[in-house]
Amino acid sequence: MSENRPFVLTIAGLDPSGGAGILADTKTFEQHKVTGFAIATANTIQTENEFHKIEWININFVIRSIEVLFQSYKISAVKIGIVPSLSYLNRILSTIKLISPDTKIVWDPVLKSTTKFDFLNIEDRSDLNQILSKINLITPNYIEIEQLFPGFIKDHLWIENEISTAILLKGGHNSNEIGKDQLFLKNKILDLFPTEKDCHEKHGSGCVLSSAIASNLALNQTIEEACKNAKIYIENYLSSTTSLIGYHYV
């Protein structure tokens, strides 16, 4: 019997080790029973614990790839990973919104890799909120949220009213309650507590989480439902091995 699966696209870097980037994303898509597509923003030379080199893909090549896929398929959700600049990100977002305004977009703002390589420096914040208004959810960790919005941790109730997207603040670096995520929506903040204690650090865990959320949004879950279910998936992934690369399974 045939099964109609929603289409989900990842626009991110290519990590040859498969632990992060578009390879990790498409593995996650498959486990969520969605049909995954991928467009690379960068090619990298790396393993799960060493980063050697990155070559960014020309934005015009990326845009044309987006146009071709969206003209051929009804893409329900997009996950975006590493980008070299906010202007690069904005070109991607503007293209998607022009072609398919209802497509859900999740951005995992990877500013630094787990191997300590810097991808994106937020130098000009003047256009940041306008860019974020095109995104349904961002998934920063505690380090990234402070780079995006200095003072967020101390004054997040104020900043919540100023930011034009939902935020899932990942709790891996939460010194007070390790693993407790917080979902900031327009009118409320939800605490998402960990249920799995036997978790181990993984290369690309943020990629897996954000692509799981995008999959869930494509399956018509609300942002709250998508984040809660993705947290269960990522905890299974983190507890699957003691090494830096995990196993994908439901």
KEPAZA-611785 format. One record per residue: residue in three letters; x, y, z of N, C-alpha, C, O in turn. Coordinates in steps of 0.2 Angstrom, whole numbers, plus 2048, in hexadecimal, padded with zeros to 3 digits. Example, Ala and Ser with C-alpha at 12.3 -4.5 7.8 and 13.67 -1.06 7.14 Angstrom:
2
ALA8427E482783E7EA8278427F08278477EF82A/SER8407F58238447FB824840800827843806828/
***
This chain:
250
MET8047FA800800800800804806800809807804/SER80380B7FC8078117FB806815801800815804/GLU80A81980380A81E80980C825807811826804/ASN80782A80880983180680C83480B809835811/ARG81383680A81783981081884080E819842808/PRO81884581381984C81182084D80F825849811/PHE82285280B82985380982C85880E82985D810/VAL83285781083685B81583D85C81284085780F/LEU83F86281284686480F84A86681484986A818/THR85186481485686781885B86B81385D86980E/ILE85C87181686187581286787681786687A81C/ALA86C87381787187381C87887081987886F813/GLY87D86F81D88386D81B88486681A88086281D/LEU88986481688A85C81589085A81A89685D819/ASP88F85681E89485382389584C821890848822/PRO89B84B81E89C84481C89B83E82189A839820/SER89C84082889B83B82D89483982E893834831/GLY88F83D82B88883C82C88583D83387F83C834/GLY88984083788684183E88384783E87E848842/ALA88484C83A88185383A87F85483288085182E/GLY87C85A83287A85D82B87585982787185582A/ILE87585982187085681D86F84F81D86A84C81C/LEU87584B81E87484481F87184282586D83E825/ALA87284582B86F844831867846830863842833/ASP86684B82D85F84E82C85B84982885584782A/THR85E84682385A84181F85983B822854837821/LYS85E83982685D83382A85783482F85282F830/THR85683A83285183B83784A83C833845839836/PHE84A83F82D84483F82984183882883B837829/GLU84683482684382D82484082982A83B82682A/GLN84382A83084082783683A82A83883582783B/HIS83883083683283483782D832832827835832/LYS82E82E82D82A82D827828833823822833822/VAL82C83782282B83D81D83083C818836838819/THR82F83F81283483E80C83884480C83684A80C/GLY83F84280D84484780E84884980884A845804/PHE84985080784D85380285385780585285880B/ALA85885880185E85B8048618607FF86285E7FA/ILE86386680286786A7FE86D86D80286C86F808/ALA87386C80087986E80487A87580387A8787FE/THR87C87880987E87F80988687F80A889884808/ALA88987980B89087980C89287280B88F86D80D/ASN89887180989C86A8098A186B80F8A587080F/THR8A28668138A78668188AC8608188AA85B815/ILE8B186181B8B685B81C8B685B8248B985F827/GLN8B38558268B385582D8B184D82F8AF84982B/THR8B284C8368B08468398AC84883F8AA84E83F/GLU8AA8438438A58458488A984984E8A684D852/ASN8B084984E8B484D8538B98518508BD854854/GLU8BA8528498BF8568468BB85A8418B885783C/PHE8BD8618408BB86583B8C18678378C586B83A/HIS8C18668308C786882C8C586E8288C9873827/LYS8C086E8248BF87381F8B787381D8B486F81D/ILE8B687981B8AF87A8188AF87E8128B3883811/GLU8AB87D80D8AA8808078A388280689F87D805/TRP8A188880689A88A80589788A7FE89B88B7FA/ILE8918887FE88E8877F788B88E7F58888927F9/ASN88C8907EF88A8977EC8838977ED87F8937EC/ILE88089D7F087989E7F287589D7EC86F89B7EC/ASN87789F7E687389F7E08728977DE86C8967DC/PHE8768937DF87688C7DE8708897E386C8857E1/VAL87188B7E986C8897EE86588B7ED8608887ED/ILE8648927EB85E8947E985B8917E385588F7E3/ARG85F88F7DE85C88C7D885A8857DA8558827D8/SER85D8827DF85C87B7E185587B7E58518777E4/ILE8548807E984E8817ED8488827E884387F7E8/GLU8498867E38448887DE8418817DA83C8807D9/VAL84687D7D88458777D48418727D983C86F7D6/LEU8438717DF83F86D7E383886F7E583386B7E5/PHE8388767E68318787E882C8787E28268787E3/GLN82F8797DC82B8797D68288727D58238717D1/SER82C86D7D782A8667D68268627DC82385D7DA/TYR8278657E28248617E88218667EC82386C7ED/LYS81C8647F08198687F581C8677FC81B8627FF/ILE82186B7FD82586A80382286D809821873809/SER82186980E81D86B81482186F81981F87381D/ALA82886C81A82C86F81F83386F81C83586B818/VAL83787481F83E87581D84287682484087A828/LYS84787282484C873829852877826855874821/ILE85587C82985B87F82786087F82C85F880832/GLY86687D82A86C87C82F87188282D86F88882E/ILE87788082C87D88582C87C88982687B887820/VAL87D89082787E89582288389982388589A829/PRO88689D81E88C8A181F88B8A882288F8AB824/SER8848AA8208838B182287B8B28238778AD820/LEU8798B78268728B882686F8BA8208698B881E/SER8728BD81B8708BF81586F8B981186A8B880D/TYR8738B48118738AD80E86C8AA8118688A780D/LEU86B8AA8178658A781A85F8AB81785A8A7816/ASN85F8B18178598B58158578B380E8528B380C/ARG85C8B280985B8B18028578AA8028528A97FE/ILE8598A580685689F80784F89F80984A89D806/LEU84E8A380E8478A48118438A880D83D8A680C/SER8458AD80A8418B180583F8AD7FF8398AD7FD/THR8438A97FD8418A47F783C89F7F983789E7F5/ILE83D89C7FF83889780183189B80282C898800/LYS8318A080582B8A48078278A68008218A7800/LEU82B8A87FB8288AB7F58258A57F281F8A67EF/ILE82889F7F18258997EE81F8967F281A8947EF/SER8218957F881C8917FD81B89480481F892808/PRO81789980481789D80B81589981181689A816/ASP81189380F80F88F81581488A81781288681C/THR81988981481E88481682188681D82388C81E/LYS82188182182488282882C88282882F87E824/ILE82F88782B83688782B83988783283788B837/VAL83E88383384288283984988483884C881833/TRP84C88883C85388A83B85788884185588A847/ASP85C88384086088284686688684586B885840/PRO86788B84986C89184887388E84A87589084F/VAL87688A84687C88784888288C84788488E841/LEU88489084C88989584C89089284D89589584A/LYS89088C85089788985189688185189187F854/SER89A87E84E89987684E89B87385589F877859/THR89A86D85689C86A85C8A386985C8A7868861/THR8A786A8568AE8698568B18708568B7871854/LYS8AD8758588AF87C8598B18808538B4885854/PHE8AE87E84D8AF8838478A98888478A3886848/ASP8AB88E8468A68938458A389383E8A7894839/PHE89C89383E89989383889689B83689889D831/LEU89289D83B88F8A483A8908A883F88F8A6845/ASN8928AE83E8938B384388D8B884288C8BB83D/ILE88A8BA8478848BF8478878C68488888C884E/GLU8898C984388C8CF8438878D58438888DA846/ASP8828D483E87D8DA83D8768D783F8738D383C/ARG8748D984586D8D78478678DB8458628DA847/SER8698E08418638E583F85E8E183B8588E383B/ASP8608DC83785B8D98338598D28368558CE833/LEU85B8D083C85A8CA83F8538C88408508C383E/ASN84F8CD8438488CB8458448CB83F83F8C783E/GLN8458CF83A8428CE8338438C883083E8C582D/ILE8498C583084B8BF82E8478B98328448B582F/LEU8478BA8388448B583C83C8B583B8398AF83D/SER8398BA8398328BA8388308B583282A8B3832/LYS8358B382F8338AE8298348A782C8338A2828/ILE8368A683283889F83583289E83A8308A283E/ASN83089783A82B89583F82F89484682C89584B/LEU83589184683888F84C84088F84B84288D846/ILE84389185084A89185084C88C85684988C85B/THR85288985685488485B85B88585E85F88185D/PRO85C88B86186388C86386488986A86088786D/ASN86B88886B86D88587286E88C87686D891874/TYR87188B87C87289088187789587E87789B880/ILE87C89287B88189687887F89B8728808A0872/GLU87B89786E87989A8688748A08698748A5866/ILE86F89F86E86A8A487086D8AA87286B8B0871/GLU8738AA8768768B087887A8B387387A8BA873/GLN87C8B086D87F8B386887A8B686387B8BC860/LEU8748B386386E8B685F86B8BC86286A8C185F/PHE86A8BB8698668C086D86A8C18748688BE878/PRO86F8C58748738C687A86E8C888086A8CD87F/GLY86F8C588586A8C688B8648C288B8608C3890/PHE8638BD88785D8B988685C8B588D8568B588F/ILE8618B288F8608AE89585E8B289B85A8AF89F/LYS8618B789C85F8BC8A28588BF8A18558C08A6/ASP8578C189B8518C589A84C8C28948498C6890/HIS84B8BC8948488B988F8408BB88F83D8BA889/LEU83D8BC8948368BE8948358C58908308C588D/TRP83A8C98908398CF88C83B8CE8858378D0881/ILE8408CA8848428C987D83D8C587983C8C5873/GLU8398C087D8348BC87A82F8C087682D8BE871/ASN82D8C68788288CA87582B8CE86F8288D186B/GLU8328CE86E8358D18698378CD8638388CF85E/ILE8378C686483A8C285F8348BF85B82F8BD85E/SER8358BF85582F8BD85082F8B684E82C8B4849/THR8328B18528318AA8518318A68578338A985C/ALA82E8A085782F89C85D83689A85E83A899859/ILE83889886483E89686683E89086A83B89086F/LEU84288B86884388586C84A88686F84F88586B/LEU84B88887585288987885488287B85187F880/LYS85987F87885B87887A85F87888086387D881/GLY85E87388486187388B86786F88C86986E892/GLY86A86E88787186A88887686D88B87A86A88F/HIS87687488B87B87888F87787C89587A881897/ASN87187A89786E87D89C87187A8A38708748A5/SER87587F8A687987D8AC87587B8B28778778B6/ASN86F87E8B286A87D8B88668768B78668728BC/GLU8648758B186086F8B086286C8A985F86E8A4/ILE8678688A98698658A386486189F86085D8A2/GLY86386389985E85F895857862895853860891/LYS85686789984F86B89984F870893853875894/ASP84B86F88E84A87488984487888B84087788F/GLN84487E88883F88388983C88588284088787E/LEU83688588183288787B82F88D87C82A88E880/PHE83289387882F89987982A89B87382C89B86D/LEU82489B87581E89C87081C8A487181E8A7876/LYS8188A686D8158AD86D8128AF8748148B4877/ASN80F8AA87780B8AC87D80D8A788380A8A8889/LYS8128A388281489F88881A89C88781D89C882/ILE81D89988D82389688D82288F89081F88E895/LEU82488A88C82388388E82A87F89082F88088C/ASP82A87C89683087889882F87189582A86E896/LEU83586F89283586888F83A864893840865892/PHE83886089783D85D89C84085689983C853895/PRO84685489A84884E89784584889A8448488A0/THR84584289784283C89A84783789A84683289D/GLU84C83789585283289585883589885A83A897/LYS85A83189D8608338A186783189E86C83489F/ASP86682B89A86D82889886E82B89186F82888C/CYS86F83289087183588A87883788A87B83888F/HIS87B83788488283888288283D87D87E83D878/GLU88784287D88884787988984487288C83F871/LYS88684786D88684586688884B861886850862/HIS88C84985C88E84E85788884F85388584A850/GLY88585585287F85684D87985585187485584D/SER87885585787285485B86D859859867858859/GLY87085F85886B86585786886485086286684F/CYS86C86184B86986084486385B84585E85C842/VAL86585684986085084985985384C85485184A/LEU85A85785285485A85585085E85184A85D850/SER85386384D85086884984C864843847866841/SER85085F84084D85B83B84785783D842856839/ALA84785584384285184683C856847836854846/ILE83D85C84983786184A83486284382E862843/ALA83986483E83686583883285F83582C861832/SER834859836830853834829853837824852834/ASN82985583E82385584281E85A83F81885983F/LEU82186083E81D86683B81A864834814865833/ALA81D86083081B85E82A81585982B811858826/LEU81585583081085083280A854836806850839/ASN80A85A83580485E83880485F83F7FF860842/GLN80A85E84380A85F84A80B86684B80E86A847/THR80886985180986F85381187085581486B856/ILE81387685681A87785881B87485E821871860/GLU81787586381787286A81886A86981C86786C/GLU81386786581486086481A85E86181D859863/ALA81C86185C82286085882886085C82C85B85C/CYS82986586182E86586582E86086A83485D86C/LYS82985E86D82885987282A85286F82E84E872/ASN82885186982984A86683084A864833844864/ALA83384F86183A84F85F83F84E86584484C864/LYS83D85186B841850871841848873847846875/ILE83C84587283C83E87384183A86E845836870/TYR84083C86884583986284C83B864850836863/ILE84E84186685584386785783F86D85D83E86D/GLU85383E87285683B87885783387685C830879/ASN85383087285582986F85B82986C85F82586C/TYR85C82F86886282F86486883086886E82D867/LEU86883486D86D83687286F83087687582F878/SER86A82C87786C82687C86D81F87886E81A87B/SER86D82087186E81A86D87581786D87681186C/THR87A81C86E88181986E88581E873882823876/THR88B81C87588F820879894824875898828878/SER89482386F89982786A89682D86889082F86A/LEU89983186489783886189283785C88F83C85A/ILE89183185988C83085388782B856889825858/GLY88182D85587C82885887882485387982584D/TYR87382185586F81C850868820850865822855/HIS86582084A85E82284985A81C84985A817846/TYR85581D84E84F81884E84981B85284A820855/VAL84381885183D81B85483C81685A83781785D/
***
